[in-house]
Amino acid sequence: MTKADLVKNVSDETGIIRKDVALSVDAFLEAVKDAMKGGKHIEIRGFGTFKLKVRKERVGRNPKTEEKVIVPKRVVPTFKFSKAFKDEVNESNKSILK
């Protein structure tokens, strides 16, 4: 599903015109980015949590030359789905497991 698909679905579901839904979706995504840039985490209960994790410095390898390279310490954004969300998705997709 793309952002355009999401906007269309929300518009169809709520009756709000797509232009207004698109503005809301864009504002939400910007708010998430701004909070993450500021070092904050965002918890949306029943859905999941956006967090920042620190990755340690490590020794990597250039696959072309096999040369060892130091990969510096860095901060990466992560997302963890809530247990309720995972349970709901698992329940509705049990047919895939058969």
Backbone torsions as a table, in degrees:
resi	resn	phi	psi	omega
1	MET	NA	131.6	178.0
2	THR	-94.8	173.0	177.2
3	LYS	-62.1	-37.5	178.6
4	ALA	-63.6	-39.7	176.5
5	ASP	-63.4	-41.9	178.9
6	LEU	-61.8	-46.4	179.0
7	VAL	-59.7	-44.3	179.8
8	LYS	-62.3	-45.8	-179.9
9	ASN	-61.2	-45.8	-179.8
10	VAL	-65.4	-40.9	178.7
11	SER	-62.2	-46.1	179.2
12	ASP	-63.5	-38.6	-176.7
13	GLU	-72.4	-35.3	-173.4
14	THR	-103.0	-20.5	-176.3
15	GLY	83.5	4.0	176.9
16	ILE	-81.9	140.6	-177.7
17	ILE	-64.7	149.1	-174.3
18	ARG	-57.5	-38.0	-178.8
19	LYS	-59.2	-43.8	179.5
20	ASP	-69.3	-38.8	177.7
21	VAL	-64.4	-41.9	179.2
22	ALA	-60.9	-40.7	177.2
23	LEU	-62.8	-40.8	179.3
24	SER	-66.7	-43.5	179.2
25	VAL	-63.0	-45.6	178.6
26	ASP	-61.3	-41.5	179.2
27	ALA	-64.3	-40.6	177.3
28	PHE	-61.4	-48.2	-178.7
29	LEU	-63.6	-39.3	177.1
30	GLU	-64.5	-40.4	178.9
31	ALA	-63.0	-40.1	177.8
32	VAL	-64.2	-47.4	179.9
33	LYS	-60.4	-45.3	-178.9
34	ASP	-62.7	-41.4	178.9
35	ALA	-64.6	-42.6	179.9
36	MET	-66.2	-39.9	177.0
37	LYS	-61.0	-33.6	179.6
38	GLY	-82.2	4.2	177.0
39	GLY	82.9	11.1	-178.8
40	LYS	-93.2	159.8	171.3
41	HIS	-110.9	157.0	-176.1
42	ILE	-124.2	124.4	178.3
43	GLU	-113.0	123.1	175.3
44	ILE	-112.6	101.1	-173.8
45	ARG	-55.8	135.6	-179.6
46	GLY	81.4	-3.7	-180.0
47	PHE	-122.8	-60.5	179.7
48	GLY	166.9	-174.9	-175.9
49	THR	-132.6	130.0	171.4
50	PHE	-91.8	127.0	179.5
51	LYS	-137.8	166.3	172.8
52	LEU	-107.9	137.3	176.7
53	LYS	-124.2	145.6	177.6
54	VAL	-95.9	123.5	175.8
55	ARG	-95.9	131.8	-179.3
56	LYS	-71.2	157.6	172.7
57	GLU	-64.0	143.8	179.9
58	ARG	-148.9	167.9	176.5
59	VAL	-96.6	122.1	177.3
60	GLY	-109.5	-173.9	-177.8
61	ARG	-141.8	134.1	173.9
62	ASN	-75.8	116.5	-175.2
63	PRO	-65.1	-24.6	179.6
64	LYS	-75.8	-46.7	-172.8
65	THR	-103.3	-7.4	-175.8
66	GLU	64.4	8.9	179.8
67	GLU	-71.2	137.8	176.9
68	LYS	-78.0	138.5	-177.0
69	VAL	-133.2	140.1	175.9
70	ILE	-82.9	121.3	174.3
71	VAL	-95.2	116.1	-173.4
72	PRO	-69.0	160.9	173.7
73	LYS	-60.1	140.4	-178.3
74	ARG	-153.6	165.3	177.7
75	VAL	-107.3	131.2	179.5
76	VAL	-125.3	139.9	175.7
77	PRO	-77.6	142.1	178.0
78	THR	-133.7	162.8	175.2
79	PHE	-135.6	132.6	177.7
80	LYS	-123.1	122.7	178.0
81	PHE	-70.9	148.1	178.0
82	SER	-72.1	158.1	178.8
83	LYS	-60.4	-42.1	179.9
84	ALA	-60.0	-41.5	179.6
85	PHE	-65.1	-47.6	-179.5
86	LYS	-62.0	-41.3	179.0
87	ASP	-62.8	-42.2	-179.3
88	GLU	-65.0	-43.3	178.8
89	VAL	-65.5	-42.9	-179.9
90	ASN	-61.8	-43.6	-178.6
91	GLU	-63.1	-41.6	-176.4
92	SER	-79.4	-9.7	-178.7
93	ASN	-117.4	21.8	-179.3
94	LYS	-61.1	-27.8	-179.2
95	SER	-64.1	-27.0	179.0
96	ILE	-66.5	-32.3	-176.0
97	LEU	-74.2	-14.6	-177.1
98	LYS	-82.5	NA	NA
